[in-house]
């Protein structure tokens, strides 16, 4: 059980870090492109796509660590409860 909890901790940390890095890179590149070209048409065309991608990154970067945290809490609660119940029958 501890190996699964460790895996979930590592997974959530990796996904959060990756989402933050990709968020900064994508938005930085968009900002540079918008400032360099000064094209209102470019801004109008790419803003909805950029906002959708940012929402996806936000969902992954915050959602997966939240879900893995809840799973870890559930596993620890059930793990302790199961051993407690099973110890009665020993």
N, C-alpha and C positions, 0 to 999 in steps of 0.2 A: 504494500500500500504506500509506503514512504517513497518508493521509486516513482510511482504514478504521481504523487503530490509534487515531487521534485521536477518531474517532466512538465507538469502543468505550470509550475512556477517559471521554469526556463522558457517555456513556450510563450506565456503571457508577456514576459519581459522582452523577449525577442520581437514579438509582434508590435508591442508598444514602441520600442526603439526604431524599428523599421518604418512604422507609420509616421513617426515624428520626422525622421530623416527624409523620407519621400515627400512629406508635406512641405518641409522647408525647401527642398530642391525644386519641386514643381512650382510652388508659389514664387520662389526667387527667380526662376527662369521666366515665368509669366510676367513678373514685374519688370525684369530687364527688357523683355521683348516689347512690352507696352511703352516703356519709357524711351527706348531707342527708336522705335518706329513712329511713335506719337500718332498712331492710327486709331481713330475712333471706331472704325469698322472692325479692326482686329479685336478691340476690347468687346464690342457688341457680339462678335461671333464666338469668342472663346470664354466669356464670363460664365454662361450657363454650364458649359462643360467643366470648367474649373471648379465651380461651386458643387456640382454633382460629385466630382472626384474627391473634393475636400470632405464632403459628407460621407463618402465611402471610407476614406481614411479615418475619419473621426469615429465611425461605427466600428471599424476593425480595431483601431488603436485603443478605444475605451471599452468597447463591447466584449471583446475576447478576454481581456484581463478580468472584467467583471464576472463573466460566465465561469472562467476557470477558478476564480476565487470562490464563487458559490459552490462549484463542484468540490473544491478542496474542503470547504467547511462541511459539506454534506458527507464526504467520505470520512472525514475525521469523526463526525458525529455518529455515523453508522458503524464505523470501525470500532469505536469505543463501546457503542451499544451492543454490538454483536458479541464482542468478547465478554462483555459483562453478562449477557444472557447465557452464553455458552459456558461460562465458568460456573454457573449454577448446577449444570448437569455433570460436572466432572467429579 
